[in-house]
Amino acid sequence: MAISEHLLETIREAVGPGGWIDDESGMEPYLVEPRGLWRGTCAMIVRPDSTEAVAAVVRLCAQAGVAVVPQGGNTGLVGGGVPDGGIVLSTARLNRIRAVDAANHTMTVEAGCILADVQDAARAANALFPLSLGAEGSCQIGGNLATNAGGVAVLRYGNARDLVLGLEVVLPDGRIWNGLRGLRKDNTGYDLKHLFIGSEGTLGIITAIVLKLFPPPRASETVLAAMADVESVLALFMRARDEFGDALSAFEMISRIALEFTVRHIPDAADPLESAHAYYALIELTSPRAGDNLRDSVEAVLAAALEDGVIEDAVIAESQSQSESLWRIREFIPEAQKSEGGSVKHDISVPVSKVPEFIHCASEAVAAMLPGTRVVAFGHVGDGNIHFNISQPVGADTDAFLARWDEFNRIVFDITFEMGGSFSAEHGIGKLKRKHFVHYKSAVEVDLMRRLKKALDPDDILNPGKLV
Ligand SMILES: Cc1cc2nc3c(=O)[nH]c(=O)nc-3n(C[C@H](O)[C@H](O)[C@H](O)COP(=O)(O)OP(=O)(O)OC[C@H]3O[C@@H](n4cnc5c(N)ncnc54)[C@H](O)[C@@H]3O)c2cc1C
């Protein structure tokens, strides 16, 4: 729909000087996304610096029937922030830490705060805000909540959803809902904040958040354990969970081929063990008690696992830099995989108990479909979240391989579905996964979500064409 110059001028007046971008080169970064899969169009980028200004812009657009696409750091990987017309509303200038309440162990921040800045502000208050992910230097806390981000600390602290006590939201008609309550108990009807968390900007624009804080870690250990098969990875995880309890903050699986790719392509990455093993678990333990002797318990658990044949070998990091080298292997797998040609990626989850069965079934199925494909399985096994990435056969034609993307998706997602899993463990639906959303969600679930959208946003003003 065409947007009148009068409306654009009224929006400019509402946000004031510095509150919009309408030149081509200035708008460019807001129209593309990290993987370059889409290029959007819109009339203007609007950058309000207060909740009231966000509300004014949304009200004007709602009255004129013009779409508003919320955008945070634009690091989302499913096209959720890419506009198809209307205006983009960037939260970048809503970037104040409003309050830290040490006794309540909460922090109230605006949606446009960069995640790393939120972590720093917590640290400055001698606390931990545990959400952590690869894009933390550029993604915003509002975007993290809109996508219910996961990351590396979910096992111990939960998803973004679990880290929130209250929200302030601008609704599709421009009203402001102030739900900024820092309460750990509030049994007063529907918990509305959870409606907006994970809704990918389709139900409201999150403008501020009350976040939970935690005691900072004062002792830690990093371990890489090697195993003969994926069943042993699960067995070790169960032991670690039982023995370490809350101290277990990460348990990541790395398959042999994932480690080989990293060692081959990433400078300074090296295999930390002398011989090759089929699977590895990267384990992080932390404790808020400085004097905690995590080392003794780690050694005892590893010795017992070695004796029982659950693990074949292990290394415990002796320094911060050795710990970082071990984490480097895990973090650079996606980068290393790029050097091996085309790959089809799946970010799925199944119940933790079904991880081995999933890996066997899905690996056999894709090998039957295209012999020579290389399955690179790794990820947050403690959350049942596996990155099941398929690299092309050595020497194969990349375009011909990638042309079969949908076939691979269908095989992997069907197996995931049969095991009670999810085709999208992280990142959301956006534009990218809408067809899977309709295929794998039950008709009742899709209907309920569409009714919610209709109830809150009957004229489809907020982020049309995404998610539902
Ligand atoms: C290198 C890299 C690593 C990543 N690692 C992880 C990971 O480990 N785990 C994980 O879960 N994700 C990961 N992601 C993707 C993840 O979704 C984002 O990094 C982050 O959560 C999105 O925040 P953002 O501010 O960039 O949001 P954007 O990309 O700007 O927006 C994402 C969606 O949220 C909506 N939105 C944004 N802000 C608001 C708001 N204030 N109110 C309402 N809606 C809004 C947008 O319309 C869009 O639909 C990664 C991405 C990259 C590039």
The ligand as an SDF file (V2000), in Angstrom:
LIG
                    3D

 53 58  0  0  0  0  0  0  0  0999 V2000
   26.1980  -15.0750   14.7430 C   0  0  0  0  0  0  0  0  0  0  0  0
   24.8130  -15.3340   15.2510 C   0  0  0  0  0  0  0  0  0  0  0  0
   24.6280  -16.2100   16.3050 C   0  0  0  0  0  0  0  0  0  0  0  0
   23.3390  -16.4660   16.7790 C   0  0  0  0  0  0  0  0  0  0  0  0
   23.2100  -17.3580   17.8070 N   0  0  0  0  0  0  0  0  0  0  0  0
   21.9900  -17.6100   18.2910 C   0  0  0  0  0  0  0  0  0  0  0  0
   21.8250  -18.5350   19.3670 C   0  0  0  0  0  0  0  0  0  0  0  0
   22.7680  -19.1410   19.8510 O   0  0  0  0  0  0  0  0  0  0  0  0
   20.5780  -18.7240   19.8490 N   0  0  0  0  0  0  0  0  0  0  0  0
   19.4820  -18.0800   19.3320 C   0  0  0  0  0  0  0  0  0  0  0  0
   18.3670  -18.2960   19.8090 O   0  0  0  0  0  0  0  0  0  0  0  0
   19.6170  -17.2210   18.2900 N   0  0  0  0  0  0  0  0  0  0  0  0
   20.8240  -16.9670   17.7590 C   0  0  0  0  0  0  0  0  0  0  0  0
   20.9570  -16.1110   16.7070 N   0  0  0  0  0  0  0  0  0  0  0  0
   19.7210  -15.5290   16.0900 C   0  0  0  0  0  0  0  0  0  0  0  0
   18.9350  -14.6860   17.0660 C   0  0  0  0  0  0  0  0  0  0  0  0
   17.5590  -14.6700   16.7710 O   0  0  0  0  0  0  0  0  0  0  0  0
   19.3950  -13.2750   17.2390 C   0  0  0  0  0  0  0  0  0  0  0  0
   20.7730  -13.1320   17.3420 O   0  0  0  0  0  0  0  0  0  0  0  0
   18.7120  -12.4060   18.3200 C   0  0  0  0  0  0  0  0  0  0  0  0
   17.9640  -13.0610   19.3000 O   0  0  0  0  0  0  0  0  0  0  0  0
   17.8000  -11.4690   17.5960 C   0  0  0  0  0  0  0  0  0  0  0  0
   17.9550  -10.2010   18.1500 O   0  0  0  0  0  0  0  0  0  0  0  0
   17.9630   -8.9000   17.2170 P   0  0  0  0  0  0  0  0  0  0  0  0
   17.9370   -7.7290   18.1270 O   0  0  0  0  0  0  0  0  0  0  0  0
   19.0280   -8.9370   16.2300 O   0  0  0  0  0  0  0  0  0  0  0  0
   16.5190   -9.0490   16.5080 O   0  0  0  0  0  0  0  0  0  0  0  0
   16.1300   -8.7560   14.9950 P   0  0  0  0  0  0  0  0  0  0  0  0
   16.8760   -9.6380   14.0870 O   0  0  0  0  0  0  0  0  0  0  0  0
   16.1930   -7.3120   14.7340 O   0  0  0  0  0  0  0  0  0  0  0  0
   14.5880   -9.2040   15.0080 O   0  0  0  0  0  0  0  0  0  0  0  0
   14.2340  -10.5450   15.1670 C   0  0  0  0  0  0  0  0  0  0  0  0
   12.6890  -10.6360   15.2180 C   0  0  0  0  0  0  0  0  0  0  0  0
   12.2030   -9.9990   16.3880 O   0  0  0  0  0  0  0  0  0  0  0  0
   11.3510   -8.8900   16.0690 C   0  0  0  0  0  0  0  0  0  0  0  0
   11.7240   -7.8270   17.0060 N   0  0  0  0  0  0  0  0  0  0  0  0
   12.9460   -7.2690   17.1950 C   0  0  0  0  0  0  0  0  0  0  0  0
   12.9090   -6.4020   18.2140 N   0  0  0  0  0  0  0  0  0  0  0  0
   11.6360   -6.3980   18.6880 C   0  0  0  0  0  0  0  0  0  0  0  0
   10.9680   -5.7020   19.7310 C   0  0  0  0  0  0  0  0  0  0  0  0
   11.6040   -4.8230   20.5220 N   0  0  0  0  0  0  0  0  0  0  0  0
    9.6430   -5.9710   19.9290 N   0  0  0  0  0  0  0  0  0  0  0  0
    8.9720   -6.8590   19.1460 C   0  0  0  0  0  0  0  0  0  0  0  0
    9.5700   -7.5230   18.1480 N   0  0  0  0  0  0  0  0  0  0  0  0
   10.8690   -7.2940   17.9080 C   0  0  0  0  0  0  0  0  0  0  0  0
   11.6250   -8.5840   14.6010 C   0  0  0  0  0  0  0  0  0  0  0  0
   10.4950   -8.0480   13.9650 O   0  0  0  0  0  0  0  0  0  0  0  0
   11.9810   -9.9580   14.0580 C   0  0  0  0  0  0  0  0  0  0  0  0
   10.8220  -10.6660   13.7660 O   0  0  0  0  0  0  0  0  0  0  0  0
   22.2120  -15.8300   16.1890 C   0  0  0  0  0  0  0  0  0  0  0  0
   22.4150  -14.9360   15.1390 C   0  0  0  0  0  0  0  0  0  0  0  0
   23.6920  -14.6920   14.6570 C   0  0  0  0  0  0  0  0  0  0  0  0
   23.8650  -13.7260   13.5130 C   0  0  0  0  0  0  0  0  0  0  0  0
  1  2  1  0
  2  3  1  0
  2 52  2  0
  3  4  2  0
  4  5  1  0
  4 50  1  0
  5  6  2  0
  6  7  1  0
  6 13  1  0
  7  8  2  0
  7  9  1  0
  9 10  1  0
 10 11  2  0
 10 12  1  0
 12 13  2  0
 13 14  1  0
 14 15  1  0
 14 50  1  0
 15 16  1  0
 16 17  1  0
 16 18  1  0
 18 19  1  0
 18 20  1  0
 20 21  1  0
 20 22  1  0
 22 23  1  0
 23 24  1  0
 24 25  2  0
 24 26  1  0
 24 27  1  0
 27 28  1  0
 28 29  2  0
 28 30  1  0
 28 31  1  0
 31 32  1  0
 32 33  1  0
 33 34  1  0
 33 48  1  0
 34 35  1  0
 35 36  1  0
 35 46  1  0
 36 37  1  0
 36 45  1  0
 37 38  2  0
 38 39  1  0
 39 40  1  0
 39 45  2  0
 40 41  1  0
 40 42  2  0
 42 43  1  0
 43 44  2  0
 44 45  1  0
 46 47  1  0
 46 48  1  0
 48 49  1  0
 50 51  2  0
 51 52  1  0
 52 53  1  0
M  END
$$$$
